[in-house]
Amino acid sequence: QVQLVESGGGLVQPGGSLRLSCAASGFTFNTAAMTWFRQTPGRLRELVAAITETGGSTNYMDSVRGRFTISRDNDKNTVDLEMNSLKPEDTSVYYCRVLIRSNRYWGQGTQVTVSS
């Protein structure tokens, strides 16, 4: 079955960096676009970044554009989110998601906390 496992979250000071990774299995990875979302208690889930099947095109929410970079390795079945210049408002649980034949599959999430 489809499995997505995120890792790399943690506590970081403002201005710092983290790299999240999502390991995927159970589907043909190089045929699926991948997305990173985040959700903070009391707020709607936000689409942070997306990448096409080949990695040739990416998209970002306005507040992270220029600071975050999404990438994928179709040999390793992973999708990463490099996060730089982190701000306290980036604090959230970050989720990896894939859409397969109209079904949404989510990982368990990884907590990112930006605080001094």
Backbone as XML, in Angstrom:
<?xml version="1.0"?>
<chain id="A" units="angstrom">
  <residue number="1" name="GLN">
    <atom name="N" x="0.835" y="-1.181" z="0.000"/>
    <atom name="CA" x="0.000" y="0.000" z="0.000"/>
    <atom name="C" x="0.877" y="1.240" z="0.000"/>
  </residue>
  <residue number="2" name="VAL">
    <atom name="N" x="0.250" y="2.373" z="-0.313"/>
    <atom name="CA" x="0.977" y="3.621" z="-0.380"/>
    <atom name="C" x="1.441" y="4.016" z="1.022"/>
  </residue>
  <residue number="3" name="GLN">
    <atom name="N" x="2.711" y="4.354" z="1.112"/>
    <atom name="CA" x="3.261" y="4.830" z="2.382"/>
    <atom name="C" x="4.135" y="6.042" z="2.125"/>
  </residue>
  <residue number="4" name="LEU">
    <atom name="N" x="3.970" y="7.034" z="2.984"/>
    <atom name="CA" x="4.790" y="8.230" z="2.961"/>
    <atom name="C" x="5.307" y="8.453" z="4.372"/>
  </residue>
  <residue number="5" name="VAL">
    <atom name="N" x="6.611" y="8.578" z="4.505"/>
    <atom name="CA" x="7.215" y="8.729" z="5.825"/>
    <atom name="C" x="8.113" y="9.954" z="5.818"/>
  </residue>
  <residue number="6" name="GLU">
    <atom name="N" x="7.701" y="10.961" z="6.594"/>
    <atom name="CA" x="8.477" y="12.191" z="6.682"/>
    <atom name="C" x="9.522" y="12.107" z="7.791"/>
  </residue>
  <residue number="7" name="SER">
    <atom name="N" x="10.582" y="12.850" z="7.608"/>
    <atom name="CA" x="11.624" y="12.951" z="8.630"/>
    <atom name="C" x="12.323" y="14.298" z="8.489"/>
  </residue>
  <residue number="8" name="GLY">
    <atom name="N" x="13.099" y="14.646" z="9.505"/>
    <atom name="CA" x="13.932" y="15.841" z="9.421"/>
    <atom name="C" x="13.443" y="17.044" z="10.190"/>
  </residue>
  <residue number="9" name="GLY">
    <atom name="N" x="12.269" y="16.950" z="10.792"/>
    <atom name="CA" x="11.779" y="18.077" z="11.569"/>
    <atom name="C" x="12.584" y="18.278" z="12.845"/>
  </residue>
  <residue number="10" name="GLY">
    <atom name="N" x="12.283" y="19.373" z="13.532"/>
    <atom name="CA" x="12.966" y="19.646" z="14.782"/>
    <atom name="C" x="12.811" y="21.077" z="15.208"/>
  </residue>
  <residue number="11" name="LEU">
    <atom name="N" x="13.634" y="21.458" z="16.181"/>
    <atom name="CA" x="13.646" y="22.815" z="16.712"/>
    <atom name="C" x="14.826" y="23.569" z="16.116"/>
  </residue>
  <residue number="12" name="VAL">
    <atom name="N" x="14.553" y="24.754" z="15.605"/>
    <atom name="CA" x="15.612" y="25.564" z="15.002"/>
    <atom name="C" x="15.377" y="27.018" z="15.353"/>
  </residue>
  <residue number="13" name="GLN">
    <atom name="N" x="16.457" y="27.782" z="15.438"/>
    <atom name="CA" x="16.336" y="29.200" z="15.740"/>
    <atom name="C" x="15.919" y="29.976" z="14.505"/>
  </residue>
  <residue number="14" name="PRO">
    <atom name="N" x="15.292" y="31.115" z="14.691"/>
    <atom name="CA" x="14.960" y="31.966" z="13.538"/>
    <atom name="C" x="16.205" y="32.251" z="12.700"/>
  </residue>
  <residue number="15" name="GLY">
    <atom name="N" x="16.017" y="32.169" z="11.385"/>
    <atom name="CA" x="17.142" y="32.349" z="10.475"/>
    <atom name="C" x="17.868" y="31.064" z="10.139"/>
  </residue>
  <residue number="16" name="GLY">
    <atom name="N" x="17.538" y="29.997" z="10.833"/>
    <atom name="CA" x="18.192" y="28.718" z="10.613"/>
    <atom name="C" x="17.605" y="27.943" z="9.448"/>
  </residue>
  <residue number="17" name="SER">
    <atom name="N" x="18.109" y="26.727" z="9.297"/>
    <atom name="CA" x="17.709" y="25.876" z="8.177"/>
    <atom name="C" x="17.363" y="24.473" z="8.656"/>
  </residue>
  <residue number="18" name="LEU">
    <atom name="N" x="16.484" y="23.834" z="7.918"/>
    <atom name="CA" x="16.161" y="22.426" z="8.106"/>
    <atom name="C" x="15.907" y="21.814" z="6.744"/>
  </residue>
  <residue number="19" name="ARG">
    <atom name="N" x="16.134" y="20.509" z="6.671"/>
    <atom name="CA" x="15.814" y="19.777" z="5.447"/>
    <atom name="C" x="14.890" y="18.634" z="5.815"/>
  </residue>
  <residue number="20" name="LEU">
    <atom name="N" x="13.692" y="18.677" z="5.266"/>
    <atom name="CA" x="12.726" y="17.602" z="5.459"/>
    <atom name="C" x="12.839" y="16.610" z="4.313"/>
  </residue>
  <residue number="21" name="SER">
    <atom name="N" x="12.558" y="15.351" z="4.626"/>
    <atom name="CA" x="12.570" y="14.328" z="3.595"/>
    <atom name="C" x="11.323" y="13.466" z="3.729"/>
  </residue>
  <residue number="22" name="CYS">
    <atom name="N" x="10.822" y="13.023" z="2.595"/>
    <atom name="CA" x="9.657" y="12.136" z="2.566"/>
    <atom name="C" x="10.034" y="10.911" z="1.738"/>
  </residue>
  <residue number="23" name="ALA">
    <atom name="N" x="10.004" y="9.755" z="2.369"/>
    <atom name="CA" x="10.288" y="8.493" z="1.689"/>
    <atom name="C" x="8.975" y="7.856" z="1.265"/>
  </residue>
  <residue number="24" name="ALA">
    <atom name="N" x="8.861" y="7.552" z="-0.017"/>
    <atom name="CA" x="7.608" y="7.040" z="-0.576"/>
    <atom name="C" x="7.753" y="5.590" z="-1.004"/>
  </residue>
  <residue number="25" name="SER">
    <atom name="N" x="6.664" y="4.848" z="-0.883"/>
    <atom name="CA" x="6.635" y="3.460" z="-1.346"/>
    <atom name="C" x="5.203" y="3.068" z="-1.664"/>
  </residue>
  <residue number="26" name="GLY">
    <atom name="N" x="5.061" y="1.972" z="-2.406"/>
    <atom name="CA" x="3.738" y="1.442" z="-2.692"/>
    <atom name="C" x="3.091" y="1.982" z="-3.945"/>
  </residue>
  <residue number="27" name="PHE">
    <atom name="N" x="3.785" y="2.804" z="-4.700"/>
    <atom name="CA" x="3.270" y="3.308" z="-5.971"/>
    <atom name="C" x="4.461" y="3.642" z="-6.863"/>
  </residue>
  <residue number="28" name="THR">
    <atom name="N" x="4.151" y="3.913" z="-8.113"/>
    <atom name="CA" x="5.214" y="4.233" z="-9.072"/>
    <atom name="C" x="5.582" y="5.694" z="-8.892"/>
  </residue>
  <residue number="29" name="PHE">
    <atom name="N" x="6.636" y="5.915" z="-8.167"/>
    <atom name="CA" x="6.976" y="7.264" z="-7.699"/>
    <atom name="C" x="7.194" y="8.237" z="-8.851"/>
  </residue>
  <residue number="30" name="ASN">
    <atom name="N" x="7.854" y="7.805" z="-9.897"/>
    <atom name="CA" x="8.204" y="8.755" z="-10.955"/>
    <atom name="C" x="7.043" y="9.098" z="-11.880"/>
  </residue>
  <residue number="31" name="THR">
    <atom name="N" x="5.844" y="8.644" z="-11.535"/>
    <atom name="CA" x="4.653" y="9.031" z="-12.284"/>
    <atom name="C" x="3.734" y="9.929" z="-11.468"/>
  </residue>
  <residue number="32" name="ALA">
    <atom name="N" x="4.175" y="10.338" z="-10.283"/>
    <atom name="CA" x="3.307" y="11.099" z="-9.380"/>
    <atom name="C" x="3.930" y="12.432" z="-8.999"/>
  </residue>
  <residue number="33" name="ALA">
    <atom name="N" x="3.129" y="13.496" z="-9.155"/>
    <atom name="CA" x="3.542" y="14.768" z="-8.590"/>
    <atom name="C" x="3.491" y="14.652" z="-7.057"/>
  </residue>
  <residue number="34" name="MET">
    <atom name="N" x="4.337" y="15.415" z="-6.409"/>
    <atom name="CA" x="4.406" y="15.347" z="-4.943"/>
    <atom name="C" x="4.241" y="16.741" z="-4.353"/>
  </residue>
  <residue number="35" name="THR">
    <atom name="N" x="3.664" y="16.804" z="-3.172"/>
    <atom name="CA" x="3.449" y="18.080" z="-2.525"/>
    <atom name="C" x="3.827" y="18.021" z="-1.048"/>
  </residue>
  <residue number="36" name="TRP">
    <atom name="N" x="4.211" y="19.148" z="-0.532"/>
    <atom name="CA" x="4.390" y="19.351" z="0.901"/>
    <atom name="C" x="3.316" y="20.325" z="1.374"/>
  </residue>
  <residue number="37" name="PHE">
    <atom name="N" x="2.659" y="19.952" z="2.457"/>
    <atom name="CA" x="1.678" y="20.804" z="3.117"/>
    <atom name="C" x="2.166" y="21.072" z="4.534"/>
  </residue>
  <residue number="38" name="ARG">
    <atom name="N" x="1.520" y="22.042" z="5.170"/>
    <atom name="CA" x="1.754" y="22.236" z="6.591"/>
    <atom name="C" x="0.442" y="22.625" z="7.256"/>
  </residue>
  <residue number="39" name="GLN">
    <atom name="N" x="0.344" y="22.277" z="8.514"/>
    <atom name="CA" x="-0.859" y="22.622" z="9.254"/>
    <atom name="C" x="-0.503" y="23.010" z="10.674"/>
  </residue>
  <residue number="40" name="THR">
    <atom name="N" x="-0.998" y="24.165" z="11.060"/>
    <atom name="CA" x="-0.838" y="24.702" z="12.408"/>
    <atom name="C" x="-2.193" y="24.649" z="13.089"/>
  </residue>
  <residue number="41" name="PRO">
    <atom name="N" x="-2.239" y="24.283" z="14.377"/>
    <atom name="CA" x="-3.528" y="24.229" z="15.081"/>
    <atom name="C" x="-4.317" y="25.523" z="14.906"/>
  </residue>
  <residue number="42" name="GLY">
    <atom name="N" x="-5.592" y="25.381" z="14.553"/>
    <atom name="CA" x="-6.455" y="26.537" z="14.386"/>
    <atom name="C" x="-6.397" y="27.168" z="13.013"/>
  </residue>
  <residue number="43" name="ARG">
    <atom name="N" x="-5.558" y="26.612" z="12.155"/>
    <atom name="CA" x="-5.442" y="27.171" z="10.799"/>
    <atom name="C" x="-5.679" y="26.081" z="9.755"/>
  </residue>
  <residue number="44" name="LEU">
    <atom name="N" x="-6.067" y="26.510" z="8.579"/>
    <atom name="CA" x="-6.267" y="25.575" z="7.486"/>
    <atom name="C" x="-4.925" y="25.002" z="7.036"/>
  </residue>
  <residue number="45" name="ARG">
    <atom name="N" x="-4.976" y="23.787" z="6.507"/>
    <atom name="CA" x="-3.768" y="23.198" z="5.949"/>
    <atom name="C" x="-3.354" y="23.999" z="4.721"/>
  </residue>
  <residue number="46" name="GLU">
    <atom name="N" x="-2.066" y="24.270" z="4.614"/>
    <atom name="CA" x="-1.532" y="25.091" z="3.522"/>
    <atom name="C" x="-0.651" y="24.256" z="2.604"/>
  </residue>
  <residue number="47" name="LEU">
    <atom name="N" x="-0.796" y="24.483" z="1.312"/>
    <atom name="CA" x="0.100" y="23.841" z="0.352"/>
    <atom name="C" x="1.385" y="24.657" z="0.322"/>
  </residue>
  <residue number="48" name="VAL">
    <atom name="N" x="2.478" y="24.066" z="0.727"/>
    <atom name="CA" x="3.746" y="24.781" z="0.832"/>
    <atom name="C" x="4.510" y="24.751" z="-0.493"/>
  </residue>
  <residue number="49" name="ALA">
    <atom name="N" x="4.621" y="23.559" z="-1.075"/>
    <atom name="CA" x="5.409" y="23.417" z="-2.303"/>
    <atom name="C" x="4.959" y="22.167" z="-3.034"/>
  </residue>
  <residue number="50" name="ALA">
    <atom name="N" x="5.130" y="22.202" z="-4.345"/>
    <atom name="CA" x="4.756" y="21.065" z="-5.178"/>
    <atom name="C" x="5.813" y="20.874" z="-6.255"/>
  </residue>
  <residue number="51" name="ILE">
    <atom name="N" x="5.927" y="19.631" z="-6.703"/>
    <atom name="CA" x="6.906" y="19.315" z="-7.744"/>
    <atom name="C" x="6.292" y="18.286" z="-8.688"/>
  </residue>
  <residue number="52" name="THR">
    <atom name="N" x="6.552" y="18.453" z="-9.970"/>
    <atom name="CA" x="5.999" y="17.534" z="-10.960"/>
    <atom name="C" x="6.747" y="16.202" z="-10.961"/>
  </residue>
  <residue number="53" name="GLU">
    <atom name="N" x="6.229" y="15.264" z="-11.755"/>
    <atom name="CA" x="6.740" y="13.899" z="-11.754"/>
    <atom name="C" x="8.239" y="13.821" z="-12.049"/>
  </residue>
  <residue number="54" name="THR">
    <atom name="N" x="8.682" y="14.642" z="-12.967"/>
    <atom name="CA" x="10.095" y="14.596" z="-13.351"/>
    <atom name="C" x="10.951" y="15.583" z="-12.571"/>
  </residue>
  <residue number="55" name="GLY">
    <atom name="N" x="10.294" y="16.444" z="-11.806"/>
    <atom name="CA" x="11.015" y="17.499" z="-11.111"/>
    <atom name="C" x="11.268" y="18.717" z="-11.970"/>
  </residue>
  <residue number="56" name="GLY">
    <atom name="N" x="10.697" y="18.734" z="-13.160"/>
    <atom name="CA" x="10.969" y="19.828" z="-14.068"/>
    <atom name="C" x="10.251" y="21.117" z="-13.747"/>
  </residue>
  <residue number="57" name="SER">
    <atom name="N" x="9.234" y="21.029" z="-12.904"/>
    <atom name="CA" x="8.478" y="22.222" z="-12.540"/>
    <atom name="C" x="8.142" y="22.171" z="-11.056"/>
  </residue>
  <residue number="58" name="THR">
    <atom name="N" x="8.258" y="23.324" z="-10.415"/>
    <atom name="CA" x="7.948" y="23.433" z="-8.993"/>
    <atom name="C" x="7.055" y="24.641" z="-8.753"/>
  </residue>
  <residue number="59" name="ASN">
    <atom name="N" x="6.397" y="24.647" z="-7.617"/>
    <atom name="CA" x="5.540" y="25.774" z="-7.251"/>
    <atom name="C" x="5.589" y="25.938" z="-5.742"/>
  </residue>
  <residue number="60" name="TYR">
    <atom name="N" x="5.438" y="27.180" z="-5.284"/>
    <atom name="CA" x="5.565" y="27.483" z="-3.857"/>
    <atom name="C" x="4.480" y="28.464" z="-3.420"/>
  </residue>
  <residue number="61" name="MET">
    <atom name="N" x="4.110" y="28.351" z="-2.163"/>
    <atom name="CA" x="3.247" y="29.390" z="-1.606"/>
    <atom name="C" x="4.071" y="30.663" z="-1.472"/>
  </residue>
  <residue number="62" name="ASP">
    <atom name="N" x="3.386" y="31.797" z="-1.538"/>
    <atom name="CA" x="4.092" y="33.083" z="-1.615"/>
    <atom name="C" x="5.034" y="33.301" z="-0.429"/>
  </residue>
  <residue number="63" name="SER">
    <atom name="N" x="4.613" y="32.907" z="0.746"/>
    <atom name="CA" x="5.385" y="33.244" z="1.937"/>
    <atom name="C" x="6.679" y="32.444" z="2.075"/>
  </residue>
  <residue number="64" name="VAL">
    <atom name="N" x="6.850" y="31.389" z="1.280"/>
    <atom name="CA" x="8.084" y="30.600" z="1.382"/>
    <atom name="C" x="8.931" y="30.691" z="0.117"/>
  </residue>
  <residue number="65" name="ARG">
    <atom name="N" x="8.387" y="31.277" z="-0.931"/>
    <atom name="CA" x="9.125" y="31.355" z="-2.198"/>
    <atom name="C" x="10.432" y="32.111" z="-1.986"/>
  </residue>
  <residue number="66" name="GLY">
    <atom name="N" x="11.515" y="31.535" z="-2.459"/>
    <atom name="CA" x="12.828" y="32.140" z="-2.287"/>
    <atom name="C" x="13.551" y="31.658" z="-1.039"/>
  </residue>
  <residue number="67" name="ARG">
    <atom name="N" x="12.824" y="31.020" z="-0.139"/>
    <atom name="CA" x="13.443" y="30.486" z="1.093"/>
    <atom name="C" x="13.430" y="28.956" z="1.100"/>
  </residue>
  <residue number="68" name="PHE">
    <atom name="N" x="12.388" y="28.364" z="0.536"/>
    <atom name="CA" x="12.243" y="26.910" z="0.527"/>
    <atom name="C" x="12.505" y="26.385" z="-0.877"/>
  </residue>
  <residue number="69" name="THR">
    <atom name="N" x="13.034" y="25.169" z="-0.935"/>
    <atom name="CA" x="13.262" y="24.508" z="-2.217"/>
    <atom name="C" x="12.788" y="23.061" z="-2.128"/>
  </residue>
  <residue number="70" name="ILE">
    <atom name="N" x="11.902" y="22.688" z="-3.043"/>
    <atom name="CA" x="11.446" y="21.304" z="-3.112"/>
    <atom name="C" x="12.249" y="20.590" z="-4.199"/>
  </residue>
  <residue number="71" name="SER">
    <atom name="N" x="12.605" y="19.338" z="-3.934"/>
    <atom name="CA" x="13.342" y="18.550" z="-4.907"/>
    <atom name="C" x="12.952" y="17.089" z="-4.741"/>
  </residue>
  <residue number="72" name="ARG">
    <atom name="N" x="13.285" y="16.277" z="-5.725"/>
    <atom name="CA" x="12.962" y="14.858" z="-5.644"/>
    <atom name="C" x="14.080" y="14.033" z="-6.249"/>
  </residue>
  <residue number="73" name="ASP">
    <atom name="N" x="14.164" y="12.802" z="-5.779"/>
    <atom name="CA" x="15.108" y="11.827" z="-6.317"/>
    <atom name="C" x="14.292" y="10.609" z="-6.726"/>
  </residue>
  <residue number="74" name="ASN">
    <atom name="N" x="14.089" y="10.456" z="-8.022"/>
    <atom name="CA" x="13.238" y="9.360" z="-8.500"/>
    <atom name="C" x="13.939" y="8.006" z="-8.443"/>
  </residue>
  <residue number="75" name="ASP">
    <atom name="N" x="15.214" y="7.995" z="-8.184"/>
    <atom name="CA" x="15.914" y="6.723" z="-7.972"/>
    <atom name="C" x="15.729" y="6.241" z="-6.533"/>
  </residue>
  <residue number="76" name="LYS">
    <atom name="N" x="15.660" y="7.187" z="-5.616"/>
    <atom name="CA" x="15.531" y="6.843" z="-4.198"/>
    <atom name="C" x="14.094" y="6.936" z="-3.695"/>
  </residue>
  <residue number="77" name="ASN">
    <atom name="N" x="13.180" y="7.406" z="-4.565"/>
    <atom name="CA" x="11.768" y="7.583" z="-4.172"/>
    <atom name="C" x="11.627" y="8.511" z="-2.976"/>
  </residue>
  <residue number="78" name="THR">
    <atom name="N" x="12.303" y="9.630" z="-3.058"/>
    <atom name="CA" x="12.214" y="10.612" z="-1.975"/>
    <atom name="C" x="11.906" y="11.998" z="-2.540"/>
  </residue>
  <residue number="79" name="VAL">
    <atom name="N" x="11.250" y="12.783" z="-1.733"/>
    <atom name="CA" x="11.019" y="14.189" z="-2.042"/>
    <atom name="C" x="11.429" y="14.994" z="-0.811"/>
  </residue>
  <residue number="80" name="ASP">
    <atom name="N" x="12.247" y="16.000" z="-1.022"/>
    <atom name="CA" x="12.803" y="16.786" z="0.066"/>
    <atom name="C" x="12.272" y="18.218" z="0.035"/>
  </residue>
  <residue number="81" name="LEU">
    <atom name="N" x="12.342" y="18.847" z="1.193"/>
    <atom name="CA" x="12.010" y="20.263" z="1.302"/>
    <atom name="C" x="13.127" y="20.932" z="2.085"/>
  </residue>
  <residue number="82" name="GLU">
    <atom name="N" x="13.947" y="21.689" z="1.376"/>
    <atom name="CA" x="15.017" y="22.449" z="2.006"/>
    <atom name="C" x="14.434" y="23.783" z="2.457"/>
  </residue>
  <residue number="83" name="MET">
    <atom name="N" x="14.567" y="24.079" z="3.747"/>
    <atom name="CA" x="13.963" y="25.285" z="4.303"/>
    <atom name="C" x="15.059" y="26.163" z="4.897"/>
  </residue>
  <residue number="84" name="ASN">
    <atom name="N" x="15.223" y="27.349" z="4.362"/>
    <atom name="CA" x="16.228" y="28.298" z="4.817"/>
    <atom name="C" x="15.563" y="29.561" z="5.348"/>
  </residue>
  <residue number="85" name="SER">
    <atom name="N" x="16.345" y="30.341" z="6.064"/>
    <atom name="CA" x="15.844" y="31.609" z="6.620"/>
    <atom name="C" x="14.510" y="31.406" z="7.328"/>
  </residue>
  <residue number="86" name="LEU">
    <atom name="N" x="14.462" y="30.407" z="8.157"/>
    <atom name="CA" x="13.206" y="30.054" z="8.808"/>
    <atom name="C" x="12.739" y="31.147" z="9.757"/>
  </residue>
  <residue number="87" name="LYS">
    <atom name="N" x="11.431" y="31.283" z="9.815"/>
    <atom name="CA" x="10.780" y="32.294" z="10.641"/>
    <atom name="C" x="9.869" y="31.608" z="11.656"/>
  </residue>
  <residue number="88" name="PRO">
    <atom name="N" x="9.572" y="32.269" z="12.763"/>
    <atom name="CA" x="8.650" y="31.662" z="13.725"/>
    <atom name="C" x="7.315" y="31.269" z="13.102"/>
  </residue>
  <residue number="89" name="GLU">
    <atom name="N" x="6.860" y="32.002" z="12.117"/>
    <atom name="CA" x="5.580" y="31.672" z="11.490"/>
    <atom name="C" x="5.650" y="30.434" z="10.600"/>
  </residue>
  <residue number="90" name="ASP">
    <atom name="N" x="6.835" y="29.879" z="10.408"/>
    <atom name="CA" x="6.967" y="28.605" z="9.698"/>
    <atom name="C" x="6.727" y="27.422" z="10.621"/>
  </residue>
  <residue number="91" name="THR">
    <atom name="N" x="6.596" y="27.686" z="11.911"/>
    <atom name="CA" x="6.324" y="26.621" z="12.861"/>
    <atom name="C" x="5.024" y="25.921" z="12.506"/>
  </residue>
  <residue number="92" name="SER">
    <atom name="N" x="5.096" y="24.604" z="12.339"/>
    <atom name="CA" x="3.927" y="23.851" z="11.904"/>
    <atom name="C" x="4.285" y="22.374" z="11.849"/>
  </residue>
  <residue number="93" name="VAL">
    <atom name="N" x="3.286" y="21.556" z="11.594"/>
    <atom name="CA" x="3.524" y="20.159" z="11.236"/>
    <atom name="C" x="3.518" y="20.088" z="9.716"/>
  </residue>
  <residue number="94" name="TYR">
    <atom name="N" x="4.567" y="19.516" z="9.169"/>
    <atom name="CA" x="4.731" y="19.433" z="7.726"/>
    <atom name="C" x="4.409" y="18.012" z="7.253"/>
  </residue>
  <residue number="95" name="TYR">
    <atom name="N" x="3.602" y="17.944" z="6.192"/>
    <atom name="CA" x="3.131" y="16.670" z="5.657"/>
    <atom name="C" x="3.515" y="16.537" z="4.188"/>
  </residue>
  <residue number="96" name="CYS">
    <atom name="N" x="3.839" y="15.330" z="3.832"/>
    <atom name="CA" x="4.042" y="14.961" z="2.447"/>
    <atom name="C" x="2.721" y="14.362" z="1.927"/>
  </residue>
  <residue number="97" name="ARG">
    <atom name="N" x="2.379" y="14.673" z="0.690"/>
    <atom name="CA" x="1.131" y="14.137" z="0.140"/>
    <atom name="C" x="1.297" y="13.748" z="-1.314"/>
  </residue>
  <residue number="98" name="VAL">
    <atom name="N" x="0.586" y="12.685" z="-1.689"/>
    <atom name="CA" x="0.516" y="12.289" z="-3.085"/>
    <atom name="C" x="-0.949" y="12.038" z="-3.438"/>
  </residue>
  <residue number="99" name="LEU">
    <atom name="N" x="-1.286" y="12.380" z="-4.668"/>
    <atom name="CA" x="-2.633" y="12.162" z="-5.187"/>
    <atom name="C" x="-2.554" y="11.073" z="-6.251"/>
  </residue>
  <residue number="100" name="ILE">
    <atom name="N" x="-3.235" y="9.967" z="-6.013"/>
    <atom name="CA" x="-3.209" y="8.841" z="-6.953"/>
    <atom name="C" x="-4.635" y="8.448" z="-7.288"/>
  </residue>
  <residue number="101" name="ARG">
    <atom name="N" x="-5.001" y="8.606" z="-8.542"/>
    <atom name="CA" x="-6.364" y="8.280" z="-9.018"/>
    <atom name="C" x="-7.413" y="8.844" z="-8.069"/>
  </residue>
  <residue number="102" name="SER">
    <atom name="N" x="-7.296" y="10.127" z="-7.797"/>
    <atom name="CA" x="-8.238" y="10.892" z="-6.973"/>
    <atom name="C" x="-8.186" y="10.542" z="-5.488"/>
  </residue>
  <residue number="103" name="ASN">
    <atom name="N" x="-7.293" y="9.685" z="-5.093"/>
    <atom name="CA" x="-7.131" y="9.357" z="-3.675"/>
    <atom name="C" x="-5.937" y="10.113" z="-3.110"/>
  </residue>
  <residue number="104" name="ARG">
    <atom name="N" x="-6.149" y="10.744" z="-1.959"/>
    <atom name="CA" x="-5.086" y="11.500" z="-1.312"/>
    <atom name="C" x="-4.431" y="10.644" z="-0.243"/>
  </residue>
  <residue number="105" name="TYR">
    <atom name="N" x="-3.133" y="10.576" z="-0.288"/>
    <atom name="CA" x="-2.374" y="9.826" z="0.703"/>
    <atom name="C" x="-1.430" y="10.793" z="1.421"/>
  </residue>
  <residue number="106" name="TRP">
    <atom name="N" x="-1.420" y="10.670" z="2.737"/>
    <atom name="CA" x="-0.633" y="11.571" z="3.577"/>
    <atom name="C" x="0.357" y="10.792" z="4.426"/>
  </residue>
  <residue number="107" name="GLY">
    <atom name="N" x="1.470" y="11.431" z="4.720"/>
    <atom name="CA" x="2.361" y="10.898" z="5.716"/>
    <atom name="C" x="1.861" y="11.261" z="7.105"/>
  </residue>
  <residue number="108" name="GLN">
    <atom name="N" x="2.641" y="10.887" z="8.102"/>
    <atom name="CA" x="2.232" y="11.126" z="9.485"/>
    <atom name="C" x="2.594" y="12.532" z="9.951"/>
  </residue>
  <residue number="109" name="GLY">
    <atom name="N" x="3.422" y="13.214" z="9.191"/>
    <atom name="CA" x="3.813" y="14.577" z="9.526"/>
    <atom name="C" x="5.077" y="14.643" z="10.360"/>
  </residue>
  <residue number="110" name="THR">
    <atom name="N" x="5.753" y="15.767" z="10.256"/>
    <atom name="CA" x="6.938" y="16.012" z="11.070"/>
    <atom name="C" x="6.873" y="17.446" z="11.592"/>
  </residue>
  <residue number="111" name="GLN">
    <atom name="N" x="7.142" y="17.619" z="12.877"/>
    <atom name="CA" x="7.001" y="18.917" z="13.522"/>
    <atom name="C" x="8.228" y="19.773" z="13.263"/>
  </residue>
  <residue number="112" name="VAL">
    <atom name="N" x="7.976" y="20.996" z="12.844"/>
    <atom name="CA" x="9.030" y="22.003" z="12.704"/>
    <atom name="C" x="8.690" y="23.140" z="13.650"/>
  </residue>
  <residue number="113" name="THR">
    <atom name="N" x="9.620" y="23.461" z="14.516"/>
    <atom name="CA" x="9.430" y="24.553" z="15.467"/>
    <atom name="C" x="10.566" y="25.548" z="15.308"/>
  </residue>
  <residue number="114" name="VAL">
    <atom name="N" x="10.196" y="26.797" z="15.029"/>
    <atom name="CA" x="11.188" y="27.855" z="14.850"/>
    <atom name="C" x="11.051" y="28.813" z="16.036"/>
  </residue>
  <residue number="115" name="SER">
    <atom name="N" x="12.036" y="28.797" z="16.891"/>
    <atom name="CA" x="11.951" y="29.580" z="18.118"/>
    <atom name="C" x="13.342" y="29.820" z="18.668"/>
  </residue>
  <residue number="116" name="SER">
    <atom name="N" x="13.494" y="30.964" z="19.305"/>
    <atom name="CA" x="14.758" y="31.258" z="19.970"/>
    <atom name="C" x="14.700" y="30.849" z="21.446"/>
  </residue>
</chain>
